[in-house]
Amino acid sequence: MLKLAESSPNGAAPDTALAGKVEMLNARYRHHSATAVMQGALQDAGQIALVSSFGAESVVLLHMAAVIDPAVPVLFVDTELLFTETLVYQQEVSERLGLRNVQVIRAKDIAEKDPYGALRFSDTDACCHLRKTVPLQNALSGYDGWITGRKRFQSGSRAALDFFEVEDGTGRIKVNPLAHWAPEDVRAYMEENRLPRHPLVAQGYPSIGCAPCTSKVAEGEDPRAGRWRDQNKEECGIHIVDGKLTRKGADPK
């Protein structure tokens, strides 16, 4: 097994050895399938967790994980602002796929810091940080890396996404098995494997997050147009570039 470099005691950015190992992994799996990338990550990259929103396309990675190892840790962050349909879907998919290690993660200080649930109206970044980013980072503290469902086609900030990347400032790697997939690849995989779709997709929600910050998408719009509509924001904060939140139109460099 490939052992990842440890982060420094003060949480500084990972050293060049980790970057070199990530580069080696990208070279090794450059022409491999998404399933091979995930299997390689679970075998060669230390302790790895799959982080899933149980959103519109999440079932693809969840199915791959279940086939490879149904005991893989799956971290699901319940922000307590999710659609009821997402919570029901999470339970149904987990049971249907036989996933044995789904961990529901919640922030412990919402009652103290956002007692009335009004933070989303004044500062969506702070709301995401409280309810999603911090609890997820705490949950990931015991892992060498994590698997995400990000894809290049989803936004400009993801256009150069690799299979493996160094997560800024944590000493962990992020694995993106579906980085090179197109929308038709996702649809084909779901159809071929007869995977259950999130019920909100049929209602006009091709990308699903928290209920207050997710709206329906009209025909011809970008699939993520319904996320934080009319705001200069396209990421919740769990995916950062150079230590900063990635925003719509921002230069990731």
C-alpha positions as CSV (number, residue, x, y, z in Angstrom):
1,M,0.0,0.0,0.0
2,L,1.2,3.5,-0.8
3,K,1.7,5.4,2.4
4,L,0.8,9.1,2.2
5,A,2.9,11.7,3.9
6,E,1.7,13.0,7.2
7,S,0.8,16.7,7.6
8,S,2.9,18.8,9.9
9,P,1.8,19.1,13.6
10,N,0.6,22.6,13.1
11,G,-1.6,21.7,10.1
12,A,0.6,23.3,7.5
13,A,0.3,22.3,3.8
14,P,1.5,18.8,2.9
15,D,5.1,18.5,1.9
16,T,6.4,17.9,-1.6
17,A,6.6,14.2,-1.0
18,L,2.8,14.0,-0.9
19,A,2.5,16.1,-4.0
20,G,4.9,13.7,-5.7
21,K,2.8,10.7,-4.7
22,V,-0.3,12.3,-6.0
23,E,1.5,13.0,-9.3
24,M,2.5,9.4,-9.4
25,L,-1.0,8.2,-8.8
26,N,-2.3,10.4,-11.6
27,A,0.3,9.0,-13.9
28,R,-0.5,5.4,-12.9
29,Y,-4.3,5.7,-13.4
30,R,-4.3,8.3,-16.2
31,H,-6.0,6.0,-18.7
32,H,-8.0,3.8,-16.2
33,S,-11.7,3.7,-15.6
34,A,-13.5,5.4,-12.8
35,T,-14.0,2.1,-11.0
36,A,-10.3,1.3,-11.3
37,V,-9.4,4.8,-9.9
38,M,-11.7,4.2,-6.9
39,Q,-10.3,0.7,-6.3
40,G,-6.8,2.0,-6.7
41,A,-7.5,4.8,-4.2
42,L,-8.9,2.3,-1.6
43,Q,-5.9,0.0,-2.1
44,D,-3.0,2.4,-2.6
45,A,-3.8,5.7,-0.9
46,G,-4.1,4.8,2.8
47,Q,-7.3,5.2,4.8
48,I,-9.9,6.6,2.5
49,A,-13.6,7.7,3.0
50,L,-16.2,8.4,0.4
51,V,-18.0,11.7,1.0
52,S,-21.5,11.7,-0.4
53,S,-24.3,14.2,-0.5
54,F,-26.8,11.6,-1.7
55,G,-27.7,14.1,-4.3
56,A,-28.7,13.8,-8.0
57,E,-25.7,11.8,-9.2
58,S,-24.3,10.4,-5.9
59,V,-25.7,6.9,-6.5
60,V,-23.0,6.3,-9.2
61,L,-20.1,6.5,-6.8
62,L,-22.0,4.8,-4.0
63,H,-22.7,1.9,-6.3
64,M,-19.1,1.6,-7.4
65,A,-18.0,1.6,-3.7
66,A,-20.6,-1.0,-2.8
67,V,-19.4,-3.3,-5.5
68,I,-15.7,-2.9,-4.5
69,D,-16.2,-2.9,-0.7
70,P,-19.6,-2.4,0.9
71,A,-17.8,-1.6,4.2
72,V,-16.1,1.5,2.8
73,P,-16.7,4.5,5.1
74,V,-19.4,6.8,3.6
75,L,-19.6,10.2,5.2
76,F,-23.0,12.0,4.8
77,V,-23.3,15.5,6.2
78,D,-26.8,16.3,7.4
79,T,-26.8,20.1,7.5
80,E,-30.3,20.0,9.0
81,L,-31.5,22.1,6.1
82,L,-31.7,19.3,3.5
83,F,-34.8,18.3,1.6
84,T,-36.8,15.6,3.2
85,E,-36.5,13.7,0.0
86,T,-32.7,13.6,0.3
87,L,-33.0,12.2,3.8
88,V,-35.3,9.4,2.7
89,Y,-33.2,8.8,-0.4
90,Q,-30.1,8.4,1.7
91,Q,-31.7,5.6,3.8
92,E,-33.2,3.8,0.8
93,V,-30.0,3.9,-1.3
94,S,-27.8,2.8,1.6
95,E,-30.1,-0.2,2.3
96,R,-30.5,-1.1,-1.4
97,L,-26.8,-1.1,-2.1
98,G,-25.9,-2.8,1.1
99,L,-23.5,-0.1,2.3
100,R,-22.5,-1.1,5.8
101,N,-20.6,1.9,7.1
102,V,-22.6,5.0,6.4
103,Q,-21.9,7.7,8.9
104,V,-24.3,10.6,9.3
105,I,-22.3,13.8,10.3
106,R,-23.9,16.8,11.9
107,A,-22.5,20.0,13.4
108,K,-22.6,20.1,17.1
109,D,-22.9,23.8,17.6
110,I,-25.8,24.8,15.4
111,A,-28.1,25.6,18.3
112,E,-25.4,28.0,19.7
113,K,-24.3,29.7,16.5
114,D,-27.5,29.7,14.4
115,P,-30.4,29.0,16.8
116,Y,-33.0,30.5,14.4
117,G,-31.6,29.2,11.2
118,A,-31.3,32.7,9.9
119,L,-27.5,32.7,9.1
120,R,-28.2,31.6,5.5
121,F,-30.0,35.0,4.9
122,S,-27.1,37.1,6.0
123,D,-24.0,35.0,5.1
124,T,-24.3,31.9,3.0
125,D,-20.6,31.2,3.3
126,A,-20.7,31.2,7.1
127,C,-23.8,29.0,7.0
128,C,-22.0,26.4,4.8
129,H,-18.9,26.7,7.0
130,L,-20.9,26.0,10.2
131,R,-23.2,23.3,8.9
132,K,-21.0,21.4,6.4
133,T,-17.4,22.4,6.1
134,V,-16.4,22.2,9.8
135,P,-18.2,19.0,10.7
136,L,-16.9,17.3,7.5
137,Q,-13.3,18.3,8.2
138,N,-13.6,17.0,11.7
139,A,-15.0,13.7,10.5
140,L,-12.1,13.4,7.9
141,S,-9.4,14.1,10.5
142,G,-8.7,10.4,10.8
143,Y,-8.4,9.7,7.1
144,D,-5.5,10.0,4.6
145,G,-7.9,11.1,1.9
146,W,-11.5,11.2,0.6
147,I,-13.4,10.4,-2.6
148,T,-15.6,13.0,-4.2
149,G,-18.1,13.0,-7.1
150,R,-16.7,16.2,-8.7
151,K,-16.5,16.3,-12.5
152,R,-14.9,18.7,-15.0
153,F,-18.1,19.6,-16.8
154,Q,-19.8,20.9,-13.6
155,S,-18.1,24.4,-13.5
156,G,-15.2,26.4,-14.8
157,S,-13.4,26.0,-11.5
158,R,-13.4,22.2,-12.1
159,A,-12.3,22.2,-15.7
160,A,-8.8,20.9,-15.1
161,L,-9.7,18.4,-12.4
162,D,-7.4,15.4,-12.0
163,F,-8.2,12.0,-10.6
164,F,-6.0,12.7,-7.6
165,E,-5.1,16.0,-6.0
166,V,-3.6,17.4,-2.8
167,E,-6.1,19.0,-0.5
168,D,-4.8,22.4,0.5
169,G,-3.6,22.7,4.1
170,T,-4.7,19.3,5.4
171,G,-2.1,16.7,4.3
172,R,-4.9,14.6,2.7
173,I,-5.6,13.8,-0.9
174,K,-8.9,14.1,-2.8
175,V,-9.9,11.4,-5.3
176,N,-12.2,12.3,-8.2
177,P,-13.0,9.1,-10.0
178,L,-15.6,10.7,-12.2
179,A,-13.4,13.7,-13.2
180,H,-13.5,13.0,-16.9
181,W,-17.1,11.8,-17.1
182,A,-19.7,13.7,-19.2
183,P,-23.4,14.0,-18.3
184,E,-24.2,11.2,-20.7
185,D,-21.7,8.9,-19.0
186,V,-23.5,9.4,-15.7
187,R,-26.9,8.7,-17.2
188,A,-25.7,5.6,-19.0
189,Y,-24.2,4.2,-15.8
190,M,-27.3,4.7,-13.8
191,E,-29.5,3.2,-16.5
192,E,-27.2,0.2,-17.1
193,N,-27.2,-0.6,-13.4
194,R,-30.8,0.3,-12.8
195,L,-29.9,2.7,-10.0
196,P,-32.6,4.6,-8.2
197,R,-32.8,8.3,-9.0
198,H,-33.2,11.1,-6.5
199,P,-36.9,11.9,-6.6
200,L,-36.3,15.7,-7.0
201,V,-34.4,15.2,-10.3
202,A,-37.7,14.6,-12.1
203,Q,-39.1,17.8,-10.5
204,G,-36.4,20.0,-12.1
205,Y,-33.5,19.8,-9.7
206,P,-30.5,18.4,-11.5
207,S,-28.1,19.5,-8.7
208,I,-29.4,19.2,-5.1
209,G,-28.0,20.8,-1.9
210,C,-29.7,22.4,1.1
211,A,-33.4,23.2,0.5
212,P,-33.2,27.0,1.1
213,C,-30.3,27.4,-1.3
214,T,-31.5,25.1,-4.1
215,S,-34.0,26.0,-6.8
216,K,-35.4,24.4,-9.9
217,V,-33.5,24.7,-13.1
218,A,-35.1,25.7,-16.4
219,E,-34.6,23.9,-19.6
220,G,-31.3,25.0,-21.2
221,E,-29.8,26.4,-18.0
222,D,-26.6,25.1,-16.5
223,P,-27.4,22.1,-14.2
224,R,-25.9,23.9,-11.2
225,A,-27.7,27.2,-11.9
226,G,-30.1,26.4,-9.2
227,R,-27.4,26.3,-6.5
228,W,-27.2,29.6,-4.7
229,R,-29.0,31.3,-7.5
230,D,-28.2,34.9,-8.2
231,Q,-25.2,34.7,-5.8
232,N,-21.5,35.0,-6.6
233,K,-21.0,31.4,-5.2
234,E,-20.7,28.0,-6.7
235,E,-19.1,25.9,-4.0
236,C,-20.3,25.2,-0.4
237,G,-16.8,25.4,1.0
238,I,-15.8,21.8,1.3
239,H,-13.8,22.2,-1.9
240,I,-11.2,24.9,-1.6
241,V,-8.4,26.2,-3.8
242,D,-5.3,27.7,-2.3
243,G,-7.1,28.0,1.0
244,K,-10.0,30.0,-0.4
245,L,-13.6,29.3,-1.2
246,T,-14.0,28.8,-5.0
247,R,-16.6,31.3,-6.3
248,K,-18.2,31.6,-9.7
249,G,-16.0,33.6,-12.0
250,A,-13.1,33.5,-9.6
251,D,-9.6,32.6,-10.9
252,P,-8.6,29.4,-9.1
253,K,-5.0,30.4,-9.4
